[in-house]
Structures are given as structure tokens and as C-alpha cells.
Amino acid sequence: MVNSGMYGLPTKPFKGDEPVTFVDAIKGGKIPKQFIRSVEKGIRETATTGVAGGYTLIDIKVTLTDGSTHPVDSSDLAFIPQRVLH
């Protein structure tokens, strides 16, 4: 279960065409498309700049599986996951 303002991001090793493969698996419009783009942007930026120890991430697949929005707290910035992949 994902609470308001949170989202599910299972991550696993994956060899794709790009260093990071992002999959939008949201059903029923639970998260507006503009926020899904923000999540993807944050994932790609974090993978490029690195997480723990500053090591970049390659060959991963991140799937956005669940989430919710809140009329007051939801914004593009709130959906950019800074350093969530550690």
C-alpha cells in the first residue's frame, strides 16, 4: 500500500538499450502524466549523479507501480525522487 505523496519503485538489474529503463505501470490514472515524467526525470538524474558513494547506476530497470496525489502537496518537484535508489 502506498500512502498519499508516495509511490512504488521496484528496481532490478536489467540490460537494456539505455543505462536506465523506466517503466510506467500506473493503472487508472492514479498519478497524472506530468508527475510520472517528474519521477522518471528524478530516477535518471539520480542514476547519472550516483547514489551512496557517488557511484552511477547502469543496467537497471525501474518500474513505477503505484502512487497517489494530494491536491495540496502534489507538484512536479514533489514527484522528483531525489536519491531514492539507495
N, C-alpha and C positions, 0 to 999 in steps of 0.2 A: 504494500500500500504506500502510496506517495502522498505526502501532505501538501497543502497549499504552498506554492512557491518552490516546490522541489520537483525533481524529475529522475527517471530511471535511466542509467547509462551503463549497461553491461559492456565490458571491454574484453576483447580476447585477441590472441595473436592471429594475424591474417596476412597473407601475401597477396596484395592486390596491385593494381596499376599505379597507385599513389601510396606514399608513406602512411597515410591515414585514410581509411574508408569509413565514411559516415553514412548510417542508415536511419532514415526517418520511419519508424514503425508505429507512429502515433495513429490511433484509430478514433474516428468520430470527432475530429477537430478539438480534442482536449487542450491542445496548445495551438494558438494561432501561428500561421506560417511565418510571420515576421519574427516570432520568438524562436521558432525552430532554426531559422537562419542564424540567429544570435548564438544559440547553443553550438551549432556547427562551427561558427567562427571562433568561439572560445576554445573548442576542442582542438581545432587546427593550430591556433596560436600557441596554446599550451604545449602541444606536441613539438612545435618548432622551437620554442624557447626552452623547453625542458621542464622537468618536474624535479623531484628530490635529487639534489646534487647537480642540477642543471643539465642532466642528460636528455637529449632529444628522444622522442619516441618515433619508431618506424615500424612498419608492418603490423599495424593494429587495426581492428575493426571496432567501432563504437556504434552501438545501436540505441537510439532514443526510443524507449519502450513505454514510458508513462509520464504523466505530469499533470499539472493543473495551473490555473492562473487565478489571480485575485484582482478585483477591479482597482484597488488602491495601490498594491505593491508591485504589480507586474509592469515591467518595462523591458526594452531591449537590453539595457545594461544588467538588469536583474537576472536575465537568462544567459548571460555570458559566463560559462563556468570557468572561473579563474582557478587554475591549479587543482582541478578536481580529479585528475588522473594519477593520484599517488597512492 
